[in-house]
């Protein structure tokens, strides 16, 4: 299959995806925000692949501007209450079942919620990192987000009970004239600047993650996109590489994907119920 191959089949039927999966013995899976929306975590993009919300903070803004760090951590502290309680949904459970059946070459997720692992999945590349870990930009030490959360709540008690709507990746729809007074605890080891251990927009995905994912893909006989528009190149590169290798690609996604011209099958249906129907016990 070439990188310009036309879309072969558009379907809303789980049976079409079931047939695709039945022909695969070593499936490479990449998941995105649509895989976790049924767990209560909002997505960044709408069905057309456009931003549904304001673009998240960039690495350049976070690293250069103390005010932006205060704003980020204040919103994240409020948003973590819901994000930290999120549980795997039927899509995560079905994909973990495929792994236990020995049918996966590997799974790559663009999400930072850790829900695949919570569902029992073992071989996962967290392409953009994990929000449940915090890293120091000065000494590179890593600590659990739960520890950092307690420190932020202890030093900012007036912010604990603020109400705000959920936003993607543990953020909260919160604006304030008082972000300047929010205190972000420094690293306990060196006094340095703490950052969630995730890849911000404007950062590069660590090379070892890219290499592991490509190795899995090159050992696969099919690729499945679950709940992702693949508008970000860090995810789209795998669909493009699969097409170059002649590996058939299916997408389970509500709306447009950047990989649409490369697909053998596209199913526009909810991820959880569809995967549950497709994965045999």
SULZI-V453720 format. One record per pair of residues at least 24 apart in sequence whose C-alpha atoms are under 6 Angstrom apart, sorted by sequence separation. I is the first residue (numbers start at 1). GAP is how many residues later the second one is. If there is no record, write none. Layout:
I/GAP + I/GAP
//
This chain:
92/24 + 96/25 + 222/25 + 224/25 + 93/26 + 221/26 + 222/26 + 223/26 + 224/26 + 225/26 + 226/26 + 227/26 + 88/27 + 92/27 + 224/27 + 230/27 + 231/27 + 229/28 + 230/28 + 229/29 + 88/31 + 39/47 + 39/48 + 39/50 + 138/54 + 137/56 + 136/57 + 136/58 + 135/59 + 135/60 + 134/61 + 134/62 + 135/62 + 134/63 + 133/64 + 131/65 + 130/67 + 129/68 + 130/68 + 129/69 + 128/70 + 128/71 + 26/77 + 27/77 + 28/77 + 30/77 + 25/78 + 26/78 + 27/78 + 28/78 + 29/78 + 30/78 + 31/78 + 32/78 + 26/79 + 30/79 + 32/79 + 83/87 + 80/90 + 79/91 + 79/92 + 79/93 + 76/94 + 76/95 + 75/96 + 75/97 + 75/99 + 71/108 + 106/110 + 105/111 + 70/112 + 105/115 + 42/125 + 43/125 + 42/126 + 59/141 + 58/142 + 59/142 + 58/143 + 59/143 + 58/144 + 49/180 + 91/180 + 91/181 + 94/181 + 90/182 + 94/182 + 91/184 + 28/189 + 28/192 + 35/192 + 27/193 + 34/193 + 26/194 + 29/194 + 31/194 + 33/194 + 34/194 + 26/195 + 27/195 + 28/195 + 29/195 + 30/195 + 31/195 + 32/195 + 27/196 + 29/196 + 31/196 + 32/196 + 48/207 + 49/207 + 47/208 + 48/208 + 47/209 + 3/240 + 2/241 + 3/241 + 1/242 + 2/242 + 1/245 + 7/254 + 6/255 + 10/255 + 12/255 + 7/256 + 8/256 + 9/256 + 10/256 + 11/256 + 12/256 + 5/257 + 7/257 + 12/257 + 14/260 + 18/260
//
